[in-house]
Amino acid sequence: MPDYWLMKSEPSVYSIDDLGRDGKTCWEGVRNYRARNYMREMQIGDRVLFYHSNAKPSSVVGLARVVREAYPDHYALDKRNRYYDPKSSAANPRWFMVDIAFEKKFPRPVSLEAIKNSAKLKKMVLVNNSRLSVQPVTEDEFGLVTSMVR
C-alpha cells in the first residue's frame, strides 16, 4: 500500500511543467535532516503531491510517483555543485535523494490558502510546518487535496 508525500519546488527552479517534460527526475539538494529522513522512508509507488513554493499563490499543482527509493545524493560530493557538502563522503553519505516520475498536472492549482481554509486539513504538516520541503501526507489528506481540484 503506498504512502503519500508532499514535495516542494520553486517553479523558477523546477516546475511541474519541467517534470512533465522530463518524465522523471532525481529530487536532489535536500539539506534538511527531517526532509532527508522522510525521503529515506519513501518506497517505489508512493504518491506525491507536487507543490510550487514561493509562487503566487503557493499551491499543489500536480501529482508524481516515487520510482526509485533513496540513494546517496551524489551532488553533495561534487565541489562544483551548489549542493556540495564537505562533510559528506561516498563512504558515509549524509544526504539522500529519490527519483520521482510525472503523473499529471492539475487543471487548476490547489492553493495553500484553500488548504488552510479546509477544516479537514487543519492537521496537515503543510499547514503547521510550511517550510519543510518534503513532508508526509495522510491518505485522507491526499484524497481531500486531490478532490479540491475538481
Accessible surface in RSA format (square Angstrom, percent):
REM  Atomic radii and reference values for relative SASA: ProtOr
REM  Chains: A
REM  Algorithm: Lee & Richards
REM  Probe-radius: 1.40
REM  Slices: 20
REM RES _ NUM      All-atoms   Total-Side   Main-Chain    Non-polar    All polar
REM                ABS   REL    ABS   REL    ABS   REL    ABS   REL    ABS   REL
RES MET A   1   193.42 100.2 114.17  75.6  79.25 188.7  85.55  72.7 107.87 142.9
RES PRO A   2    53.81  39.2  43.68  39.8  10.14  36.8  48.86  40.3   4.95  30.8
RES ASP A   3    73.13  51.2  71.54  71.2   1.59   3.8   9.42  22.2  63.71  63.5
RES TYR A   4    27.55  12.9  24.89  14.2   2.66   6.9   7.18   5.4  20.37  25.1
RES TRP A   5     7.36   3.0   7.36   3.6   0.00   0.0   7.36   3.9   0.00   0.0
RES LEU A   6     0.00   0.0   0.00   0.0   0.00   0.0   0.00   0.0   0.00   0.0
RES MET A   7     0.00   0.0   0.00   0.0   0.00   0.0   0.00   0.0   0.00   0.0
RES LYS A   8    22.65  11.0  13.40   8.2   9.24  22.0   7.89   7.1  14.76  15.7
RES SER A   9    13.49  11.4   6.67   8.9   6.82  15.7   9.34  19.9   4.15   5.8
RES GLU A  10    65.75  37.8  62.76  47.5   2.99   7.1   9.90  19.2  55.85  45.6
RES PRO A  11    44.20  32.2  33.20  30.3  10.99  40.0  33.48  27.6  10.72  66.6
RES SER A  12   107.05  90.5  63.29  84.5  43.76 100.8  58.30 124.2  48.75  68.3
RES VAL A  13    79.06  52.0  52.92  47.9  26.14  63.0  57.49  49.9  21.57  58.5
RES TYR A  14    41.56  19.4  41.56  23.6   0.00   0.0  41.56  31.2   0.00   0.0
RES SER A  15    12.95  10.9  12.95  17.3   0.00   0.0   7.52  16.0   5.43   7.6
RES ILE A  16     1.62   0.9   1.39   1.0   0.23   0.6   1.39   1.0   0.23   0.6
RES ASP A  17    80.82  56.6  71.25  70.9   9.57  22.6  32.20  75.8  48.62  48.5
RES ASP A  18    30.70  21.5  30.66  30.5   0.04   0.1   1.79   4.2  28.91  28.8
RES LEU A  19     0.00   0.0   0.00   0.0   0.00   0.0   0.00   0.0   0.00   0.0
RES GLY A  20    31.63  39.0   0.00   N/A  31.63  39.0  10.65  29.2  20.98  47.0
RES ARG A  21   171.26  71.9 132.04  67.3  39.22  93.4  83.03 113.5  88.23  53.5
RES ASP A  22    67.34  47.2  35.89  35.7  31.45  74.4  17.51  41.2  49.83  49.7
RES GLY A  23    33.47  41.3   0.00   N/A  33.47  41.3  29.26  80.3   4.21   9.4
RES LYS A  24   123.47  60.2 113.86  69.9   9.61  22.9  64.64  58.2  58.83  62.7
RES THR A  25    28.15  20.0  19.35  19.6   8.81  21.0  10.77  14.5  17.38  26.3
RES CYS A  26    32.16  24.3  24.73  27.6   7.43  17.5   6.01  15.2  26.15  28.2
RES TRP A  27    19.90   8.0  18.24   8.8   1.66   3.9  14.01   7.5   5.89   9.6
RES GLU A  28    57.34  32.9  42.96  32.5  14.38  34.2   2.07   4.0  55.26  45.1
RES GLY A  29    13.37  16.5   0.00   N/A  13.37  16.5   1.51   4.1  11.86  26.6
RES VAL A  30    10.51   6.9   5.56   5.0   4.95  11.9  10.36   9.0   0.15   0.4
RES ARG A  31    77.06  32.4  46.25  23.6  30.81  73.4  46.32  63.3  30.74  18.6
RES ASN A  32    69.13  47.7  65.21  63.0   3.93   9.5  19.91  47.9  49.22  47.6
RES TYR A  33   100.91  47.1  97.95  55.7   2.96   7.7  91.07  68.4   9.84  12.1
RES ARG A  34   135.55  56.9 129.20  65.9   6.35  15.1  28.67  39.2 106.88  64.8
RES ALA A  35     0.00   0.0   0.00   0.0   0.00   0.0   0.00   0.0   0.00   0.0
RES ARG A  36    33.09  13.9  33.09  16.9   0.00   0.0   0.00   0.0  33.09  20.1
RES ASN A  37    62.94  43.4  61.03  59.0   1.91   4.6  20.48  49.3  42.45  41.0
RES TYR A  38    45.28  21.1  45.28  25.8   0.00   0.0  19.49  14.6  25.79  31.8
RES MET A  39     0.01   0.0   0.01   0.0   0.00   0.0   0.01   0.0   0.00   0.0
RES ARG A  40   117.59  49.4  94.27  48.1  23.32  55.5  15.46  21.1 102.13  61.9
RES GLU A  41    97.76  56.1  85.37  64.6  12.39  29.5  39.05  75.5  58.70  47.9
RES MET A  42     1.11   0.6   0.00   0.0   1.11   2.6   0.00   0.0   1.11   1.5
RES GLN A  43    89.87  50.3  89.87  65.7   0.00   0.0  33.98  72.3  55.89  42.4
RES ILE A  44   113.80  64.8  92.40  68.8  21.40  51.6  92.40  66.5  21.40  58.1
RES GLY A  45    17.56  21.7   0.00   N/A  17.56  21.7  17.02  46.7   0.55   1.2
RES ASP A  46     2.48   1.7   2.48   2.5   0.00   0.0   0.00   0.0   2.48   2.5
RES ARG A  47    51.55  21.6  51.55  26.3   0.00   0.0   2.26   3.1  49.29  29.9
RES VAL A  48     0.00   0.0   0.00   0.0   0.00   0.0   0.00   0.0   0.00   0.0
RES LEU A  49     0.00   0.0   0.00   0.0   0.00   0.0   0.00   0.0   0.00   0.0
RES PHE A  50     0.00   0.0   0.00   0.0   0.00   0.0   0.00   0.0   0.00   0.0
RES TYR A  51     4.26   2.0   4.26   2.4   0.00   0.0   1.59   1.2   2.67   3.3
RES HIS A  52    20.79  11.4  20.79  14.4   0.00   0.0  12.07  12.4   8.72  10.1
RES SER A  53    21.83  18.4  21.83  29.1   0.00   0.0  14.28  30.4   7.56  10.6
RES ASN A  54   117.39  81.0  81.01  78.3  36.39  87.6  27.68  66.6  89.72  86.7
RES ALA A  55    27.24  25.0  11.10  17.1  16.14  36.7  16.87  23.8  10.36  27.5
RES LYS A  56   205.59 100.3 167.14 102.6  38.46  91.6 118.00 106.2  87.59  93.3
RES PRO A  57    85.75  62.5  74.91  68.3  10.84  39.4  81.30  67.1   4.45  27.7
RES SER A  58    24.07  20.3  20.03  26.7   4.04   9.3   6.83  14.5  17.24  24.2
RES SER A  59     1.48   1.2   1.48   2.0   0.00   0.0   1.41   3.0   0.06   0.1
RES VAL A  60     0.00   0.0   0.00   0.0   0.00   0.0   0.00   0.0   0.00   0.0
RES VAL A  61    13.61   9.0  12.95  11.7   0.66   1.6  13.19  11.5   0.42   1.1
RES GLY A  62     0.00   0.0   0.00   N/A   0.00   0.0   0.00   0.0   0.00   0.0
RES LEU A  63     9.37   5.2   9.37   6.7   0.00   0.0   9.37   6.6   0.00   0.0
RES ALA A  64     0.05   0.0   0.00   0.0   0.05   0.1   0.00   0.0   0.05   0.1
RES ARG A  65    84.29  35.4  84.29  43.0   0.00   0.0  26.72  36.5  57.57  34.9
RES VAL A  66     0.10   0.1   0.00   0.0   0.10   0.2   0.00   0.0   0.10   0.3
RES VAL A  67    53.01  34.9  35.53  32.2  17.48  42.1  35.96  31.2  17.05  46.2
RES ARG A  68   114.46  48.1 114.03  58.1   0.42   1.0  31.76  43.4  82.70  50.1
RES GLU A  69    69.88  40.1  65.57  49.6   4.32  10.3  18.67  36.1  51.22  41.8
RES ALA A  70    31.78  29.2   7.00  10.8  24.79  56.4   7.00   9.9  24.79  65.7
RES TYR A  71    31.32  14.6  29.54  16.8   1.78   4.6  25.63  19.3   5.69   7.0
RES PRO A  72    64.23  46.8  61.02  55.6   3.20  11.6  61.02  50.4   3.20  19.9
RES ASP A  73     3.29   2.3   0.00   0.0   3.29   7.8   0.00   0.0   3.29   3.3
RES HIS A  74    95.71  52.3  90.87  63.2   4.84  12.4  62.58  64.5  33.13  38.6
RES TYR A  75    61.58  28.7  61.47  35.0   0.11   0.3  25.63  19.3  35.95  44.3
RES ALA A  76     0.44   0.4   0.44   0.7   0.00   0.0   0.44   0.6   0.00   0.0
RES LEU A  77    71.85  40.0  50.01  35.8  21.84  54.9  51.78  36.4  20.08  54.0
RES ASP A  78    43.74  30.6  36.92  36.7   6.82  16.1  18.20  42.8  25.54  25.5
RES LYS A  79   164.12  80.1 137.59  84.4  26.52  63.2  80.73  72.7  83.39  88.8
RES ARG A  80   218.72  91.8 180.37  91.9  38.35  91.3  88.28 120.7 130.43  79.0
RES ASN A  81    37.34  25.8  26.85  25.9  10.50  25.3   4.86  11.7  32.48  31.4
RES ARG A  82   173.49  72.8 128.64  65.6  44.85 106.8  73.52 100.5  99.98  60.6
RES TYR A  83    48.11  22.5  45.05  25.6   3.05   7.9  29.08  21.9  19.03  23.5
RES TYR A  84    74.15  34.6  53.20  30.3  20.95  54.5  37.81  28.4  36.34  44.8
RES ASP A  85    17.30  12.1  16.08  16.0   1.22   2.9   7.53  17.7   9.77   9.7
RES PRO A  86   100.40  73.2  73.76  67.2  26.64  96.8  74.68  61.7  25.71 159.8
RES LYS A  87   155.85  76.0 127.54  78.3  28.32  67.4  81.42  73.3  74.43  79.3
RES SER A  88    12.87  10.9   1.93   2.6  10.94  25.2   0.06   0.1  12.80  17.9
RES SER A  89    47.29  40.0  44.57  59.5   2.72   6.3  40.60  86.5   6.69   9.4
RES ALA A  90    85.73  78.8  57.76  89.1  27.98  63.6  62.07  87.4  23.67  62.7
RES ALA A  91   104.09  95.7  61.75  95.3  42.33  96.3  73.39 103.4  30.69  81.3
RES ASN A  92   108.27  74.7 106.42 102.8   1.85   4.5  21.72  52.3  86.55  83.7
RES PRO A  93    39.78  29.0  27.67  25.2  12.12  44.0  27.67  22.8  12.12  75.3
RES ARG A  94    68.87  28.9  64.08  32.7   4.80  11.4  18.07  24.7  50.80  30.8
RES TRP A  95    12.33   4.9  11.51   5.6   0.82   1.9  11.47   6.1   0.86   1.4
RES PHE A  96    31.51  15.8  31.48  19.5   0.03   0.1  31.48  19.1   0.03   0.1
RES MET A  97     0.39   0.2   0.39   0.3   0.00   0.0   0.39   0.3   0.00   0.0
RES VAL A  98     0.00   0.0   0.00   0.0   0.00   0.0   0.00   0.0   0.00   0.0
RES ASP A  99    15.58  10.9  15.58  15.5   0.00   0.0   0.82   1.9  14.76  14.7
RES ILE A 100     0.00   0.0   0.00   0.0   0.00   0.0   0.00   0.0   0.00   0.0
RES ALA A 101    21.31  19.6  21.31  32.9   0.00   0.0  21.31  30.0   0.00   0.0
RES PHE A 102    68.61  34.3  49.22  30.5  19.39  50.5  49.22  29.8  19.39  55.5
RES GLU A 103    52.96  30.4  26.61  20.1  26.35  62.7  25.50  49.3  27.45  22.4
RES LYS A 104   104.89  51.2 104.02  63.8   0.87   2.1  49.19  44.3  55.69  59.3
RES LYS A 105   105.65  51.5  88.63  54.4  17.02  40.5  53.40  48.1  52.26  55.7
RES PHE A 106     7.89   3.9   1.50   0.9   6.39  16.6   1.50   0.9   6.39  18.3
RES PRO A 107   120.20  87.6  75.88  69.2  44.31 161.1  88.90  73.4  31.29 194.5
RES ARG A 108   118.76  49.9 118.33  60.3   0.43   1.0  55.51  75.9  63.25  38.3
RES PRO A 109    67.05  48.9  57.83  52.7   9.23  33.5  58.31  48.1   8.74  54.3
RES VAL A 110     3.17   2.1   1.21   1.1   1.96   4.7   3.17   2.8   0.00   0.0
RES SER A 111    23.57  19.9  21.95  29.3   1.62   3.7  12.64  26.9  10.92  15.3
RES LEU A 112    32.54  18.1  32.49  23.2   0.05   0.1  32.49  22.8   0.05   0.1
RES GLU A 113   121.45  69.7 115.81  87.6   5.63  13.4  38.79  75.0  82.66  67.5
RES ALA A 114    37.46  34.4  28.68  44.3   8.78  20.0  34.74  48.9   2.72   7.2
RES ILE A 115     0.00   0.0   0.00   0.0   0.00   0.0   0.00   0.0   0.00   0.0
RES LYS A 116    82.52  40.3  80.74  49.5   1.78   4.2  34.78  31.3  47.75  50.9
RES ASN A 117   107.78  74.3  78.55  75.9  29.23  70.4  26.01  62.6  81.77  79.0
RES SER A 118    26.06  22.0  17.34  23.1   8.72  20.1  14.87  31.7  11.19  15.7
RES ALA A 119    83.42  76.7  63.90  98.6  19.52  44.4  64.33  90.6  19.08  50.6
RES LYS A 120   157.51  76.8 129.28  79.3  28.24  67.2  85.69  77.1  71.82  76.5
RES LEU A 121     0.29   0.2   0.06   0.0   0.24   0.6   0.29   0.2   0.00   0.0
RES LYS A 122   109.23  53.3 101.34  62.2   7.89  18.8  71.77  64.6  37.46  39.9
RES LYS A 123   187.93  91.7 168.47 103.4  19.46  46.3 113.63 102.3  74.29  79.1
RES MET A 124     0.37   0.2   0.25   0.2   0.12   0.3   0.37   0.3   0.00   0.0
RES VAL A 125    40.50  26.7  38.57  34.9   1.93   4.6  40.18  34.9   0.33   0.9
RES LEU A 126     0.00   0.0   0.00   0.0   0.00   0.0   0.00   0.0   0.00   0.0
RES VAL A 127    33.52  22.1  16.43  14.9  17.09  41.2  16.43  14.3  17.09  46.3
RES ASN A 128   103.91  71.7  66.95  64.7  36.96  89.0  32.94  79.3  70.97  68.6
RES ASN A 129    52.59  36.3  47.04  45.5   5.55  13.4  18.63  44.8  33.96  32.8
RES SER A 130    45.48  38.4  35.74  47.7   9.75  22.5   6.16  13.1  39.32  55.1
RES ARG A 131   218.53  91.8 191.79  97.8  26.74  63.7  75.15 102.7 143.38  86.9
RES LEU A 132    10.50   5.8   6.33   4.5   4.17  10.5  10.28   7.2   0.22   0.6
RES SER A 133    34.99  29.6  33.51  44.7   1.48   3.4  28.44  60.6   6.55   9.2
RES VAL A 134     0.00   0.0   0.00   0.0   0.00   0.0   0.00   0.0   0.00   0.0
RES GLN A 135     0.27   0.2   0.27   0.2   0.00   0.0   0.00   0.0   0.27   0.2
RES PRO A 136    40.07  29.2  38.60  35.2   1.47   5.3  38.79  32.0   1.28   8.0
RES VAL A 137     8.29   5.5   0.18   0.2   8.11  19.6   1.37   1.2   6.93  18.8
RES THR A 138    77.51  55.1  70.21  71.2   7.30  17.4  74.99 100.7   2.52   3.8
RES GLU A 139    90.33  51.9  81.74  61.8   8.59  20.5  30.57  59.1  59.76  48.8
RES ASP A 140   111.41  78.0 104.49 104.0   6.93  16.4  28.46  67.0  82.95  82.7
RES GLU A 141    18.56  10.7  18.56  14.0   0.00   0.0   5.55  10.7  13.00  10.6
RES PHE A 142    15.44   7.7  15.44   9.6   0.00   0.0  15.44   9.4   0.00   0.0
RES GLY A 143    34.88  43.0   0.00   N/A  34.88  43.0  30.68  84.2   4.19   9.4
RES LEU A 144    50.87  28.3  49.32  35.3   1.55   3.9  49.98  35.1   0.89   2.4
RES VAL A 145     0.00   0.0   0.00   0.0   0.00   0.0   0.00   0.0   0.00   0.0
RES THR A 146    24.68  17.6  20.84  21.1   3.84   9.2  11.30  15.2  13.38  20.2
RES SER A 147    48.40  40.9  37.58  50.2  10.82  24.9  26.34  56.1  22.06  30.9
RES MET A 148    49.28  25.5  37.86  25.1  11.42  27.2  44.88  38.2   4.39   5.8
RES VAL A 149    14.73   9.7  10.37   9.4   4.36  10.5  10.37   9.0   4.36  11.8
RES ARG A 150   209.16  87.8 155.60  79.3  53.56 127.5 103.22 141.1 105.95  64.2
END  Absolute sums over single chains surface
CHAIN  1 A     8207.2       6672.8       1534.4       4165.4       4041.9
END  Absolute sums over all chains
TOTAL          8207.2       6672.8       1534.4       4165.4       4041.9
